[in-house]
Amino acid sequence: MWSQEGIFKIIFSLAIVMFALVMVGFFLLGIKIILLFQPTIDFIGLHITHL
């Protein structure tokens, strides 16, 4: 029913999505840690403040 190629494509796409979510999580965690010590962050034109 399922070919090996189809299963591989599904697992590979899920792995890419999970990797992207983990990278976004680390980025947000890094911003959170930086905001503990800095009141504002200017990152690529984005002005982030601690609320």
C-alpha positions as CSV (number, residue, x, y, z in Angstrom):
1,M,0.0,0.0,0.0
2,W,2.7,2.5,1.1
3,S,5.9,2.6,-0.9
4,Q,9.2,3.1,0.8
5,E,9.6,6.3,-1.0
6,G,6.3,7.7,0.2
7,I,7.0,6.8,3.8
8,F,10.4,8.4,3.5
9,K,9.0,11.6,2.1
10,I,6.4,11.8,5.0
11,I,9.0,11.1,7.7
12,F,11.6,13.5,6.1
13,S,9.0,16.3,5.8
14,L,8.0,15.8,9.5
15,A,11.7,15.9,10.5
16,I,12.1,19.2,8.6
17,V,9.1,20.7,10.3
18,M,10.3,19.5,13.7
19,F,13.7,21.0,13.1
20,A,12.2,24.3,12.1
21,L,10.1,24.4,15.3
22,V,13.1,23.5,17.4
23,M,15.2,26.3,15.8
24,V,12.4,28.9,16.3
25,G,12.1,27.7,20.0
26,F,15.9,28.2,20.5
27,F,15.7,31.6,18.9
28,L,12.8,32.7,21.2
29,L,14.5,31.2,24.2
30,G,17.7,33.1,23.4
31,I,15.7,36.4,23.1
32,K,14.0,35.6,26.4
33,I,17.4,35.1,28.1
34,I,18.8,38.3,26.5
35,L,15.8,40.3,27.7
36,L,16.6,39.2,31.3
37,F,19.8,41.3,31.1
38,Q,18.9,44.0,28.4
39,P,15.8,46.2,28.5
40,T,15.5,46.3,24.7
41,I,16.9,44.4,21.7
42,D,17.3,45.8,18.1
43,F,17.5,42.7,15.9
44,I,17.5,43.2,12.1
45,G,15.4,46.3,12.4
46,L,13.0,44.6,14.9
47,H,12.7,46.5,18.2
48,I,11.9,44.1,21.0
49,T,11.2,45.3,24.5
50,H,10.6,43.5,27.8
51,L,7.0,43.9,29.0
